[in-house]
Amino acid sequence: MSRKPLIWMLTPLVVVPLFGCPKKPPRTAEPPVSTQTEPASSPPTTEVAPGPIAPTNDQVEDPLLSPDLQVVNDELRRRGFSADVYFEYDESTLTDETRERLARNADLLRGAPQLNLVIEGHADERGTNEYNLALGERRANAARSYLASLGVADGRLRTISYGEERPVCTESEESCWSQNRRAHMVVTGRSG
């Protein structure tokens, strides 16, 4: 018998005990019903490797996070971490207030070097889908660049753009649009 077919037959017997089957993520409780309507979660449309400030609702649970990561995010917010920074209409430049919020975030992240962060870029509903995805990408990258310039290791930061696909407010008026023009930051994991 040739050695090649034998190797292919024995490979699963070695790989499965070493790595096992992937585990299912733990189930989390359904988030509480809020008065704001949110669309059903949709998969990310694009991922990127490398204004007045609106009020923030930092205590919203993310059903995609494990309970322990939800606790980490809640504790960071309790210590002054801003989950959202906001942008002016059709802008991706950081305001002074946005820089202050990101500086506080950078201080907290430098104190917890094991935490990895995803920065989501969002836009309001005005403009085409393609334009809003690109604008969300620029906003996420602006926040990422500033955090990195303040000493947060770039390898801990990942960006993704949702454009207009995940609004926190769905009314077609400026007070609502200003809440959707944001970069949203969430701790999504721990490094080794």
Secondary structure, DSSP 8 states (H G I E B T S, - for coil): --HHHHHHHHHHHHHHHHH---------------SS--------SEEE---------TT---TTS-HHHHHHHHHHHHTT--SEEE--TT--S--HHHHHHHHHHHHHHHT-TTEEEEEEEE--SSS-HHHHHHHHHHHHHHHHHHHHHTT--GGGEEEEEEETSS-S---SSHHHHHHHSEEEEEEEEE--
